[in-house]
């Protein structure tokens, strides 16, 4: 009784869309209808895509080029429909919802429809610069093949490990070996970990060998995304945020999600105004300090606001890092893989100068 009649909600959709466009200039909303089988009857609702202007512009202004995509079921009140979502990460490693859509089911056609509009909204032009993370939802990869064939793909390592267990490779020993391989930061370390899996179980090695390392191991991730995460937690957090909305009629569902996004953006804006850490957000700054302290004996010595001297275990193992210009100077010409990954991934260095 509080949420209202389901059919009444669908009859108000056009008015709701017009009000959103009036009050949020620049927002993208697309609705697809299907012809009614009964003659002289109005068309029926099929799909709805929404990308608010604040989410669109905020993502393009301050987020890395990595996007998580996922789908979740809506409850019985939506006739078994599904909600597709695209989520990014902001400058403080918090989720940043970008766009979402209500569709009849997850399949190649619905994912293509969603990705086409998403591509336009976040202005994906040079596809090789972008990375998409997913759980290999039904029809998603086929949709990417037609809409975004040249983006990098990354699959949730937890989802892959579940498939690894279902394929007949359970147990803590193989689990630890799998995660050690996924967390490997260099190709050499990855190959060593794969050799250890081979020694443990040849069939498990063969199963993992069929998976592209660039999709699940840090050692082969594209450095262009400046992100080394292994789990699709972005989408999982977003799905949990909207959990209470998923059994609501469509207008109530859309309004609940809008309120969540509006409150989240306002909260983050108020929080950011109190930061005193400069251009580096607090969570990232703490992560940098933690990683520097534990980086195999490397000690950072601050020279000024942007320049550091990284001292290794020997006198000649010295590195100069300029965070502002984003480059690394190797004083002794010895380029070490672990430190390369630390500096380029954590600091976002674009080039190395010898």
Secondary structure, DSSP 8 states (H G I E B T S, - for coil): --S--HHHHHHTHHHHHHHHHHHSTT-EEEEEEE--SSTT---EEEEEEEE-HHHHHHHHHH--SEEEEEEEE--GGGTT-EEEEEEEE-TTS-EEEEEEEEESS-SHHHHHHHHHHHHHHTT--SGGG-EEEE---TTHHHHHHHH-TTSEEEE-HHHHHHHHHHTT--SHHHHHHHHHHHH--SHHHHHHHHHHHHHH-HHHHHHHHTS-GGGT-GGGS-GGG-----S-HHHHHHHHHTGGGTTS-HHHHHHHHHHHHHHHHHHHHHHHTT--STTS-HHHHHHHHHHHHTSTT-EEEE-SSSEEEEE-SSTT-EEEEETTTTEEEESSS---HHHHHIIIIIS---EEE-
